[in-house]
Protein backbone atom coordinates (compact mmCIF):
# COMPACT_ATOMS: atom_id res chain seq x y z
CA UNK A 1 0.00 0.00 0.00
CA UNK A 2 2.91 2.36 0.64
CA UNK A 3 3.90 2.23 -3.03
CA UNK A 4 0.40 3.21 -4.05
CA UNK A 5 0.28 6.08 -1.58
CA UNK A 6 3.59 7.43 -2.92
CA UNK A 7 2.60 7.40 -6.59
CA UNK A 8 2.36 11.18 -6.66
CA UNK A 9 5.23 11.84 -4.27
CA UNK A 10 7.61 12.73 -7.12
CA UNK A 11 7.32 14.42 -10.48
CA UNK A 12 7.53 11.08 -12.28
CA UNK A 13 4.55 8.87 -12.89
CA UNK A 14 5.25 5.12 -12.58
CA UNK A 15 3.29 4.69 -15.82
CA UNK A 16 5.20 7.15 -18.02
CA UNK A 17 6.89 4.42 -20.02
CA UNK A 18 3.52 3.21 -21.27
CA UNK A 19 2.82 6.45 -23.10
CA UNK A 20 -0.52 7.10 -21.47
CA UNK A 21 0.21 10.83 -21.10
CA UNK A 22 1.04 11.49 -24.75
CA UNK A 23 -1.05 14.13 -26.53
CA UNK A 24 -2.65 15.04 -23.23
CA UNK A 25 -2.86 18.74 -22.27
CA UNK A 26 -2.19 17.71 -18.66
CA UNK A 27 0.79 15.54 -19.53
CA UNK A 28 3.04 17.37 -17.05
CA UNK A 29 0.77 16.39 -14.16
CA UNK A 30 1.48 12.93 -12.68
CA UNK A 31 -1.44 10.65 -13.38
CA UNK A 32 -2.55 7.09 -12.84
CA UNK A 33 -5.32 4.82 -14.10
CA UNK A 34 -7.76 3.01 -11.79
CA UNK A 35 -9.90 0.05 -12.87
CA UNK A 36 -13.55 0.00 -11.85
CA UNK A 37 -15.61 -3.19 -11.88
CA UNK A 38 -18.24 -2.52 -9.19
CA UNK A 39 -19.85 0.73 -8.09
CA UNK A 40 -16.93 2.67 -9.62
CA UNK A 41 -18.42 1.80 -13.02
CA UNK A 42 -21.43 4.03 -12.44
CA UNK A 43 -20.53 6.14 -9.41
CA UNK A 44 -16.79 6.90 -9.23
CA UNK A 45 -17.21 9.72 -6.71
CA UNK A 46 -14.01 11.49 -7.79
CA UNK A 47 -12.86 13.75 -10.60
CA UNK A 48 -11.13 12.14 -13.57
CA UNK A 49 -9.79 13.27 -16.92
CA UNK A 50 -10.67 10.22 -19.03
CA UNK A 51 -12.79 7.08 -18.80
CA UNK A 52 -12.52 4.16 -21.18
CA UNK A 53 -14.14 0.73 -21.22
CA UNK A 54 -12.23 -2.52 -21.44
CA UNK A 55 -11.23 -5.56 -19.46
CA UNK A 56 -8.60 -7.22 -17.31
CA UNK A 57 -7.49 -10.83 -17.46
CA UNK A 58 -6.97 -13.44 -14.78
CA UNK A 59 -9.98 -12.54 -12.64
CA UNK A 60 -13.73 -13.13 -12.47
CA UNK A 61 -16.24 -10.85 -10.72
CA UNK A 62 -18.05 -12.37 -7.74
CA UNK A 63 -20.34 -10.95 -5.04
CA UNK A 64 -18.34 -12.62 -2.31
CA UNK A 65 -17.44 -9.54 -0.27
CA UNK A 66 -19.64 -8.46 2.62
CA UNK A 67 -20.38 -4.82 3.31
CA UNK A 68 -21.45 -3.30 6.62
CA UNK A 69 -21.17 0.39 5.75
CA UNK A 70 -22.12 1.63 2.28
CA UNK A 71 -24.57 -1.13 1.29
CA UNK A 72 -25.34 -2.91 4.54
CA UNK A 73 -25.05 -2.86 8.32
CA UNK A 74 -23.46 -5.08 10.94
CA UNK A 75 -26.87 -6.65 11.55
CA UNK A 76 -27.63 -7.13 7.85
CA UNK A 77 -24.41 -7.07 5.81
CA UNK A 78 -24.78 -6.46 2.11
CA UNK A 79 -22.94 -8.19 -0.71
CA UNK A 80 -20.69 -6.30 -3.12
CA UNK A 81 -18.41 -7.24 -5.98
CA UNK A 82 -14.82 -8.32 -5.70
CA UNK A 83 -12.48 -10.19 -8.01
CA UNK A 84 -11.41 -13.80 -7.68
CA UNK A 85 -8.35 -15.10 -9.46
CA UNK A 86 -9.12 -17.33 -12.41
CA UNK A 87 -6.51 -18.20 -15.02
CA UNK A 88 -9.03 -18.04 -17.88
CA UNK A 89 -11.09 -15.22 -16.41
CA UNK A 90 -11.92 -11.88 -18.02
CA UNK A 91 -13.62 -9.04 -16.17
CA UNK A 92 -15.08 -6.08 -18.05
CA UNK A 93 -15.35 -2.63 -16.57
CA UNK A 94 -13.83 0.80 -17.11
CA UNK A 95 -10.59 2.60 -16.36
CA UNK A 96 -10.42 6.15 -15.02
CA UNK A 97 -7.44 8.44 -15.48
CA UNK A 98 -6.87 10.56 -12.39
CA UNK A 99 -4.27 13.21 -11.61
CA UNK A 100 -3.02 14.23 -8.18
CA UNK A 101 -3.46 12.45 -4.84
CA UNK A 102 -6.99 13.61 -3.95
CA UNK A 103 -8.82 10.83 -5.78
CA UNK A 104 -6.49 8.16 -4.40
CA UNK A 105 -7.06 9.45 -0.86
CA UNK A 106 -10.80 9.20 -1.47
CA UNK A 107 -10.47 5.67 -2.86
CA UNK A 108 -8.31 4.61 0.07
CA UNK A 109 -11.09 5.67 2.43
CA UNK A 110 -13.94 4.25 0.33
CA UNK A 111 -12.42 0.98 -0.80
CA UNK A 112 -9.77 0.13 1.80
CA UNK A 113 -10.84 1.55 5.16
CA UNK A 114 -14.59 1.07 4.68
CA UNK A 115 -14.71 -1.70 2.10
CA UNK A 116 -11.86 -3.95 3.23
CA UNK A 117 -10.07 -3.96 -0.13
CA UNK A 118 -6.36 -4.03 -0.90
CA UNK A 119 -4.54 -2.48 -3.86
CA UNK A 120 -2.77 -4.31 -6.65
CA UNK A 121 -1.54 -3.59 -10.17
CA UNK A 122 -2.75 -5.34 -13.28
CA UNK A 123 -2.98 -4.76 -17.03
CA UNK A 124 -6.02 -3.17 -18.63
CA UNK A 125 -7.03 -3.88 -22.23
CA UNK A 126 -9.03 -1.03 -23.85
CA UNK A 127 -12.14 -2.07 -25.75
CA UNK A 128 -11.42 0.38 -28.53
CA UNK A 129 -8.64 2.75 -29.53
CA UNK A 130 -9.03 6.37 -28.48
CA UNK A 131 -8.65 9.03 -31.16
CA UNK A 132 -7.26 11.71 -28.89
CA UNK A 133 -4.67 9.74 -26.94
CA UNK A 134 -1.90 7.23 -27.41
CA UNK A 135 -4.19 4.26 -26.77
CA UNK A 136 -4.27 1.79 -29.62
CA UNK A 137 -5.97 -1.07 -27.87
CA UNK A 138 -2.73 -2.22 -26.24
CA UNK A 139 -2.68 -3.06 -22.54
CA UNK A 140 -1.41 -0.64 -19.91
CA UNK A 141 -1.17 -0.84 -16.09
CA UNK A 142 -3.99 0.15 -13.75
CA UNK A 143 -4.57 0.17 -10.02
CA UNK A 144 -6.96 -2.52 -8.88
CA UNK A 145 -8.91 -2.60 -5.61
CA UNK A 146 -9.64 -6.19 -4.64
CA UNK A 147 -10.89 -7.95 -1.52
CA UNK A 148 -8.84 -10.76 0.01
CA UNK A 149 -10.04 -13.65 2.13
CA UNK A 150 -8.09 -12.17 5.03
CA UNK A 151 -10.33 -9.15 5.57
CA UNK A 152 -13.07 -9.33 8.21
CA UNK A 153 -15.89 -8.70 5.71
CA UNK A 154 -14.96 -11.51 3.36
CA UNK A 155 -17.86 -13.93 2.78
CA UNK A 156 -16.43 -16.27 0.19
CA UNK A 157 -18.33 -18.54 -2.15
CA UNK A 158 -22.05 -18.52 -1.48
CA UNK A 159 -25.05 -19.88 -3.44
CA UNK A 160 -26.71 -17.32 -5.70
CA UNK A 161 -30.03 -17.73 -3.88
CA UNK A 162 -28.37 -16.86 -0.57
CA UNK A 163 -26.52 -13.90 -2.09
CA UNK A 164 -29.77 -12.59 -3.55
CA UNK A 165 -31.55 -12.80 -0.19
CA UNK A 166 -28.80 -10.82 1.56
CA UNK A 167 -28.87 -8.18 -1.20
CA UNK A 168 -32.63 -7.76 -1.01
CA UNK A 169 -32.48 -7.43 2.80
CA UNK A 170 -29.54 -5.00 3.02
CA UNK A 171 -29.33 -1.23 3.02
CA UNK A 172 -26.44 1.00 4.09
CA UNK A 173 -25.32 4.61 4.26
CA UNK A 174 -25.03 4.85 0.46
CA UNK A 175 -28.38 3.25 -0.27
CA UNK A 176 -29.97 -0.12 -0.87
CA UNK A 177 -27.87 -3.10 -1.85
CA UNK A 178 -30.32 -3.80 -4.69
CA UNK A 179 -29.37 -0.49 -6.30
CA UNK A 180 -25.69 -1.47 -6.29
CA UNK A 181 -26.46 -4.70 -8.15
CA UNK A 182 -28.96 -3.29 -10.66
CA UNK A 183 -26.86 -0.29 -11.62
CA UNK A 184 -23.84 -2.51 -12.19
CA UNK A 185 -25.88 -4.90 -14.34
CA UNK A 186 -27.29 -1.97 -16.28
CA UNK A 187 -23.82 -0.54 -16.86
CA UNK A 188 -22.76 -3.85 -18.37
CA UNK A 189 -25.88 -4.11 -20.49
CA UNK A 190 -25.76 -0.51 -21.73
CA UNK A 191 -22.02 0.01 -22.13
CA UNK A 192 -20.72 -3.48 -22.86
CA UNK A 193 -23.63 -5.40 -24.42
CA UNK A 194 -21.39 -8.06 -25.93
CA UNK A 195 -19.55 -8.86 -22.70
CA UNK A 196 -20.52 -11.90 -20.62
CA UNK A 197 -20.88 -12.12 -16.86
CA UNK A 198 -23.08 -15.08 -15.99
CA UNK A 199 -22.67 -14.63 -12.24
CA UNK A 200 -23.79 -11.00 -12.33
CA UNK A 201 -26.81 -11.53 -14.54
CA UNK A 202 -27.96 -14.71 -12.81
CA UNK A 203 -27.80 -12.87 -9.49
CA UNK A 204 -29.72 -9.94 -10.98
CA UNK A 205 -32.48 -12.25 -12.20
CA UNK A 206 -32.89 -13.97 -8.82
CA UNK A 207 -32.97 -10.59 -7.05
CA UNK A 208 -35.68 -9.36 -9.41
CA UNK A 209 -37.68 -12.52 -8.71
CA UNK A 210 -37.45 -11.83 -4.98
CA UNK A 211 -38.48 -8.23 -5.55
CA UNK A 212 -41.53 -9.39 -7.47
CA UNK A 213 -42.41 -11.98 -4.82
CA UNK A 214 -42.10 -9.42 -2.00
CA UNK A 215 -43.73 -6.68 -4.09
CA UNK A 216 -40.72 -4.38 -3.76
CA UNK A 217 -40.87 -1.47 -6.19
CA UNK A 218 -37.79 -0.08 -7.88
CA UNK A 219 -38.68 3.38 -6.64
CA UNK A 220 -38.25 2.11 -3.08
CA UNK A 221 -34.68 0.92 -3.56
CA UNK A 222 -33.15 3.13 -6.26
CA UNK A 223 -31.47 6.35 -5.19
CA UNK A 224 -30.83 9.43 -7.27
CA UNK A 225 -29.86 8.68 -10.85
CA UNK A 226 -26.10 9.25 -11.20
CA UNK A 227 -24.75 11.67 -13.75
CA UNK A 228 -24.14 10.09 -17.12
CA UNK A 229 -20.45 9.37 -17.67
CA UNK A 230 -18.97 9.93 -21.07
CA UNK A 231 -16.73 6.97 -21.79
CA UNK A 232 -14.39 6.16 -24.67
CA UNK A 233 -13.72 9.78 -25.53
CA UNK A 234 -14.35 9.47 -29.27
CA UNK A 235 -17.92 8.25 -28.75
CA UNK A 236 -20.96 10.49 -28.47
CA UNK A 237 -22.75 10.56 -25.14
CA UNK A 238 -25.58 8.05 -25.32
CA UNK A 239 -29.08 8.24 -23.91
CA UNK A 240 -29.48 8.19 -20.11
CA UNK A 241 -29.49 4.78 -18.45
CA UNK A 242 -32.96 3.29 -18.19
CA UNK A 243 -34.15 0.36 -16.13
CA UNK A 244 -36.99 -0.25 -18.58
CA UNK A 245 -35.63 -3.39 -20.15
CA UNK A 246 -36.65 -7.02 -20.25
CA UNK A 247 -33.52 -8.80 -21.43
CA UNK A 248 -32.35 -11.74 -19.36
CA UNK A 249 -35.54 -11.64 -17.24
CA UNK A 250 -38.90 -13.13 -18.27
CA UNK A 251 -41.24 -10.39 -19.44
CA UNK A 252 -43.94 -11.08 -16.83
CA UNK A 253 -41.55 -10.36 -13.98
CA UNK A 254 -41.11 -6.72 -14.95
CA UNK A 255 -44.56 -5.55 -15.99
CA UNK A 256 -45.61 -4.35 -12.53
CA UNK A 257 -42.37 -2.62 -11.49
CA UNK A 258 -42.96 1.04 -10.70
CA UNK A 259 -39.94 2.97 -11.95
Phi, psi and omega in degrees: 000330180299320180297321179293317182296333185264012182304319184260017184286337179237178180280355182255132175274138179294350183252011183302323184294347182267002173070022185280353178260356183299142178061023181252128180299340179256029188295339180278351179265124179305137182219164180210157179251139180237133180268130177249132180225357178237236181294339177298337180296326184239349180213074183297320178080007179217163179280144180215160182259337178211155174217126180227148179269154180171204186212163171240158181249156175090006180220154169235149181274131179220146177269062185251009179252127176285166178210123182245012181235284187291320186233023178186184177227174178295329178284323180226080180296142175275185177229126181232168187282144167220182180243139179242133182298135178206119187305323182262004187285150173225131177238124179269147178186218178214154180247135179250135173266124181234148181237139180083164188278348187302312182296321179293324176297319178296316180293325178299318179291313186289314187268321186269304184290316182269324187266342180081023182265159173243169184248135176223171173251148172207178178260139180248135181249109180299144178291321180221163175282148179260134184285337185248021176214183183279356184295132178230023182091357180277152183289150173215161185284146176223157170280144183227124176263123188219142178275145175246162181285005179263352181274155190285354177256004180294132179256320182083187184300135183211141179303147182302320180299320179290318177302315182299318180297316178298319181295317180293330183273346192257143174212141180228196185294336180263359178127188184285146179296330177300319180301316179306310182294311185293322179290326176293315178298322179291321175304312181297317183291320183280317187267328185227063188296340181264358179277152182247139173207082186300321181298313181298311186284330173293318179296319178300316181297316181293321177297318179295325176297317178295321178299317179295317181296321181269000180059046177267123180274149177302321182300339182275344186239344182267130177277199180296137180295124181291157178296138180295132181261129175276117183248162178049084198307341180274353182269150175285149177296128183271177182299156179301150178298137178233143176265010180271075178221162181232003182294145177072350180233132178308140188304321185294341183279350184246350188298329187260006181286130181265104183275000000 
